Amino acid sequence: MHATGAVRGMLPALVGAVLFMSGDDVCAQSIYAGVKGGISIPSLRGGNSEISEGYSSRMGPDAGIYMGDRLSDAFAVQVEALYSCLEVPVVIRYSINTRGSLGLSNLYVDAGPYVGFLLSATNRTGGVSSLYLDKSGTPLLLPPAGQPVPPMDFTATTDVSSDISNVSAGITGGIGFEKSLGPGDIVLDARGAYGLKNIQTDPKNGRNNTGNFVIALGYELQI
């Protein structure tokens, strides 16, 4: 499943969700939509087992689309489709009008739950090492002379999608600001997320909860 196709396929669902939340207020021009992109700094580490410990996830891109309904001057409900995996947060956003004091249109905080859908998962290893039987460094010996196994190259990229749960869920929250620019608003957003579900499908790999910190820049329009 391609990420761009998955995000594009979420657009009708976003429109439907916002219209459902808006009810009869759709004509009040309270609906807005936008795009954003930035950097995701994950906090995923190896599981609490000897097999999976020592691994860590890598920083990568984060991008997506979003739509929302301004319920009042301060509150809004916002639905998003983000590509880090395919992550769908539904957040309540509270805005503070700071026009004139900080030179910003609105400072806001937001928080809510999210559901994530796995698109792909790969494990990348590298380096050359000898083989050992245990943590203390007991070498693996070859019969009959008992010579250690020669060092091996462990450089590889392995698909581990079958080891990871296809669906995750958690909570997310952050802070950001909007500033008027042209027909819409430019948006700077900083947000953290923490998964409440163990993503490992095999108990031998231990337990892992996803988590990340995302800094994104976007642009939104009233529709």
Secondary structure, DSSP 8 states (H G I E B T S, - for coil): --HHHHHHHTHHHHHHHHHHHHGGGGGGT-EEEEEEEEEEEE--B--SSTTTTT-B---EEEEEEEEEEE-SSSEEEEEEEEETTEEEEEEEEEEEE-TTTTS-SEEEEEEEEEEEE----EEEE--EE--BSSTT--B-EETTTTEE---EE--EEEE-GGGB-SEEEEEEEEEEEEEEETTEEEEEEEEEEEE-S--BSSGGG-----EEEEEEEEEEEE-
